[in-house]
Amino acid sequence: MTSRTMPADRDPIRPTGTSITISVDGQPTKGLVGQTIAGILLGAGRASWRRTAVADEPRGLFCGIGVCFDCIATVNGVRDVRACLRRAEDGDEVLVQHDVLPRRGHPESQR
Ligand code: FES
């Protein structure tokens, strides 16, 4: 585990701050006030938290500055939230997103 992905409570630098807990797919995950959702996910050891629609490949943090949208997740019922920009709040409920594109001829593709 590198320092980038180390949980805050095991970081030898001993960061100070108020602890918060968010739910990630129903799993309690600890972080600190001021961390982004992506920061908490990386600290918890998750490198990806969504899958691409076409190739079903994992995605997580890419640009880290809100440009690429690779890091989107559903937060408190709101879809397509960029985890790299959204500061986590205690009690946030984060769900991974995976949307399969409608197949040709499928009623969903006729819209
Ligand atoms: S990582 Fe690129 S928008 Fe979040």
Residues whose N, C-alpha, C, O or C-beta is under 5 A from the ligand:
A	BS01	FES	G60 L61 F62 C63 G64 I65 G66 V67 C68 F69 D70 C71 R82 C84
